[in-house]
Amino acid sequence: MDRYRLSNEGFEKFKRTKIRMYAEDQTMDGYDILNCLYEHGSSTIEEIEKYTGLRYDQVVHMMESFFPWGYIERLDVG
């Protein structure tokens, strides 16, 4: 089962985003997914589904949008 985590760059970017969004009381698409990875270190898609309440296809779609920006990375498990 694949696990995903925030990349080092993604961790720093999200930490700054989280602080800014909290101060401005705003939300962003995919925030819950990134926050799950931020809080838990690494997670499977199924774990992210449970944490966020999103459907599998929604999680996959959002995660695919984060890969090109370098926010998340797939861990080699097994």
Contacts in CASP RR format, 6 or more apart in sequence:
PFRMAT RR
TARGET T0000
AUTHOR 0000-0000-0000
METHOD contacts of the structure
MODEL  1
MDRYRLSNEGFEKFKRTKIRMYAEDQTMDGYDILNCLYEHGSSTIEEIEK
YTGLRYDQVVHMMESFFPWGYIERLDVG
1 44 0 8 1.000
1 46 0 8 1.000
1 77 0 8 1.000
2 44 0 8 1.000
2 45 0 8 1.000
2 74 0 8 1.000
2 75 0 8 1.000
2 77 0 8 1.000
3 42 0 8 1.000
3 43 0 8 1.000
3 44 0 8 1.000
3 74 0 8 1.000
3 75 0 8 1.000
3 77 0 8 1.000
4 37 0 8 1.000
4 42 0 8 1.000
4 43 0 8 1.000
4 44 0 8 1.000
4 45 0 8 1.000
4 48 0 8 1.000
4 63 0 8 1.000
4 72 0 8 1.000
4 73 0 8 1.000
4 74 0 8 1.000
4 75 0 8 1.000
5 37 0 8 1.000
5 41 0 8 1.000
5 42 0 8 1.000
5 43 0 8 1.000
5 72 0 8 1.000
5 73 0 8 1.000
5 75 0 8 1.000
6 14 0 8 1.000
6 34 0 8 1.000
6 37 0 8 1.000
6 38 0 8 1.000
6 41 0 8 1.000
6 71 0 8 1.000
6 72 0 8 1.000
6 73 0 8 1.000
7 70 0 8 1.000
7 71 0 8 1.000
7 72 0 8 1.000
7 73 0 8 1.000
9 70 0 8 1.000
9 71 0 8 1.000
10 70 0 8 1.000
10 71 0 8 1.000
10 72 0 8 1.000
11 38 0 8 1.000
13 71 0 8 1.000
14 34 0 8 1.000
14 35 0 8 1.000
14 38 0 8 1.000
14 71 0 8 1.000
15 38 0 8 1.000
17 28 0 8 1.000
17 34 0 8 1.000
18 35 0 8 1.000
18 38 0 8 1.000
21 27 0 8 1.000
21 28 0 8 1.000
21 31 0 8 1.000
29 62 0 8 1.000
30 62 0 8 1.000
30 66 0 8 1.000
32 51 0 8 1.000
32 52 0 8 1.000
32 53 0 8 1.000
32 54 0 8 1.000
33 48 0 8 1.000
33 52 0 8 1.000
33 54 0 8 1.000
33 59 0 8 1.000
33 62 0 8 1.000
33 63 0 8 1.000
33 66 0 8 1.000
34 66 0 8 1.000
34 71 0 8 1.000
34 72 0 8 1.000
36 43 0 8 1.000
36 47 0 8 1.000
36 48 0 8 1.000
36 51 0 8 1.000
36 52 0 8 1.000
37 43 0 8 1.000
37 48 0 8 1.000
37 72 0 8 1.000
40 47 0 8 1.000
40 51 0 8 1.000
42 75 0 8 1.000
43 51 0 8 1.000
45 56 0 8 1.000
45 59 0 8 1.000
45 60 0 8 1.000
45 63 0 8 1.000
46 56 0 8 1.000
48 54 0 8 1.000
48 59 0 8 1.000
48 63 0 8 1.000
49 55 0 8 1.000
49 56 0 8 1.000
49 59 0 8 1.000
52 59 0 8 1.000
54 62 0 8 1.000
63 72 0 8 1.000
66 72 0 8 1.000
END
